[in-house]
Amino acid sequence: MAELKAAVKQCDQFKQAFSKGDLQGCTRLLSGLKIALTTLPALSPNLQSTSTAQQELLLARDVLEHAVFLSVKLEDEVMFERNYLQLGTYYNDMRERMPPSENEPVILALNLMRLLVQNRIAEFHTELELLPAEARESPYVKHATQLEQYLMEGAYHRVLESKSSVPAPSFSYFMESLTTTVRDEIASCSEKAYTQLRVSDAKAMMYFDSEKDVLEYADKRGWEVQDGRLIFSDASRDPSGCKDIPSLELINYTLTYAKELERIV
């Protein structure tokens, strides 16, 4: 009981620091708090059935959920994945031993957003299939699945439009990362499709807030700016790289592979 009270006190301190936006304090407190959780008998690796087991499970889940939200604020995707995997035990294996968490749909959707940003599409669909039916119907998960559909369709403008309608503030970091990726894709397509483009048109196409933002982006891409137009280099439209594809060799490999498959079947 003493260990539980001490852990609860540390958790309250951690949550107070989190609410105040003290990220460094949160990081420091989280390390000690996770050590304190290892002393609770109902948690792994002991998994004892004690009179305070549910309280201990709820506390551990609460701590890990806040750790996930902290990782988003810190923009630390490695930390996010580590805490999310630890949290999975409480969302899956311990589901029947405690009431559901209101944070679960948000965190499940944030994980899907992370996989989208990292272009781990196969894992995205695997995780989606494993979600409970009620979670898939939440507005948070639906937001993530809608974005994935837009990306698969190449409807990049819809992804950029979605930036202003995130279902929760915690989505902003992954949404910003996704916006950057999509913007770069539009820029690459523009370089190949046009010799030049008006700054105002580029602002609309890439959903920049101002023409100043366009000019800053153009400088990073190495584009020239003349008379209110972006000038793309000829090198970006040079198709010569396609000549080096070993087409005959590739065909031979494919035919050999097909024959081997036929022999096995």
N, C-alpha and C positions, 0 to 999 in steps of 0.2 A: 504493500500500500504506500509506503514511504517513497519508493521509486516512482510510482505512478504520479503522486502529488508533485514530486520534483520535476518530472517530465512535463506535466501540465503547466507548471509555472514557467518553465523554459519556453514552452510552446506559446504561451500568452505573450512573453517578451518578444519572441520572434514575430508574431502577428502584429504586435504594436509597431515594431520597427518597419514591418512591411507596409502597414497602413500609412506611415509617415514618409515612405519613400526612401528610407535609410537602407540602401542596397548593400553597402559594405557591412553595416551592422547585421543585416539579415544573413549574409554569407558567413559571417563569423559565428553567429548564434546557431545556424543550421548544422554546422559541423558538430558542435557540442550536443545539440538536440538529438541527432542521429545516434550518437554514442549512448545517450540516455535511453533511447528506445530499445537498445540491445539488452538492457537490464530487465525489461518487462517480460514476465514468464509466458504470456499468451502469444507473444510474437515469435517469429522465426529466429533461431532454430528450435526453440523449446516447444512452442505450440501447446502449452499446458491449458487445460480447461479450468480456469480460475473463476472466482466470483466476480472479478473485475475484467474478465476477458473482453467483453464487448467494448468497454470503455477504452481499453488498451488498443483494440483494433481501430476504433473510431479516431483515436488520437494519432495513431501512425498514419492512417489514411489522410487525415487533415494535414499533417506535417508534409507528406509527400505531395499532396495537391498544391500546397503553397510553395513547395520547392519547384514544382513545374512552372507555376506562375512567375516565380522569381527568375527562373532561367530565361523566360521570355523577356522580362524586363532587362535582364543582363545581356540579351541577344546571344546567349550561349546554347547552341544547338546540341553540343555534346552533353552538357549538363541536363538539358531537356530530355534527351533520349535515355540517359541513365536513370533519372527519377521517374520517367514514364514507365520504364520496364519494371522498376520496383513497385510502382503503383498498380501494375497489372495484377499482381497477386491479390490485392484487396478488391479490385473490380471483378475478378473472375473467381478465384478459388474461395474467397471469403464472402462472396455475395450473399449467401443465405444466412450468414451469421450476424449481419447488421443492416440497418435501414439504408436505402440508396442515398447517394450523394447528389446534391443539386449541381455540383461542379463537374460531375462525370461527363455529361454530354459536351460541355465546353472543352474539356481536356481531350476527349476522344477526337473531337473535330480539329483541335490544335495539332494533334499528332498527324492527322491526315494532311493538314496544311503544310506541316514540316516535310512530309514525304513528297508533296507536290513541288515545293521549293527545291528540294534536293533531286528532283526528277526521278524518284524511285516509284515509278508508276505501277509496276507489278506488285510491290509491297503495299501501295495505296489500295489496290483492289483486294488484296488478301486481307488487310486490316478491316476494310469495309465489310467484307463478307462475314467476318467474325463478330461484328458489332451486334448487340441486342436489337431486336426489331424497333423498340421504342426509341433507342438512340438514333437509329437511321432516320427516324421521322422528326428529329429535333431540328429547329432552324439552323443550328450551328453546323451540324453534319451536312445538312442540305446545302448550306453555303459552300462548303468544301467540295462536295460532289458536283455542284453546278460549275464551279471554277474548273474542275478537271474536265468536264464536258466541253466548256468553252475552249480550253487548251487543245483538246483532241480535234475539235472542229476548226481550229485556227482562227477562232473569233476573238482575236486579241483585244479588240476595242471593248468587248464586253468585260474582259478581265479588268481592264483599266477603269471602266465605269464602276465596277464593283468595289473599287477602293473607297468610295464615299459611302458605302452601305454595309460596312462590316457589322456582324451581329453582336459583337462584344469588343471592348477596347483592347483586350489581349490578342485579338487577331491582327492588330495593326502592323506588328513587326513582320510577320510572315507575309502579310499582304503587300507591304512595302518591298520586300525581297522579290516577291512574285512580279510586282509591277516593274522593277528594275530589269528582271529577266525578259519580260514581254517587250519592254521598251527597246532593249538591245536587239531583240529579234525583228521588231518593226524597222529599226534603224538599218540593220543589215539588209533587209528586203528593199528598203528605200534606196540604199547605195547601189543596188543592182538594177533597180527599175528606172531610176531617174539619173540624169546628169546634174540636175540642180532642183532645188525645192525652196519655195518661199518660206521664210521663217514662220510666218503666221500659219501656213498650212502644216508645217512640222509641229507646231504647238498644238494644233487641233488633233493631228494624227496620233501623237504620242501622249496626249493628255497632260501637257505641262501646265503649270499654273500661270506662267508668264513667259514672254519672249526672252526675258533675261535668263530664265532657266534653260531655254533652248540653246542660247548662245554658250552658256557654260557647258552644256552637254556636247555641243558641237566642238568646243575646244578640246574636250577629253577624247573625242573620236578623231580628231585631226582634220575636221572639215574646214574649208575656207568659207568665209562670209563676205559677200560682195553685194552691195546695194539691196540689202534686205533679203538676200537669197543664200542658201547653203549650197556650196559647190562640192560635189563628190568627185573623188579622184577616179581616173580611168582604170586604175589597178583593181578597184573593188568590183569592176564589172568584167574583168579579164577571165574568159572561160578556159584559158590555156591549161589550167590545172586538170581539166577533165581528160586531156590527151594521155595522161600517164596511167590511166586505169588499164590494167592487164586483162582486157576483155576475153581474149581467147583462152588464156590460162584459167580465168575464172569459170568459163564455160566447161572446160575440160574437168576441172575439179567437181563442178556441179553434176556432170554426167557420171563421173566415176562414183560419186557419193550416192546418186540415184540407183546405179547398178548394184552397189553393195547393199543398199536397203532392200532392193528387190530380192537379192539372194537370201538375205536374212529372213524375210517374210516367207 
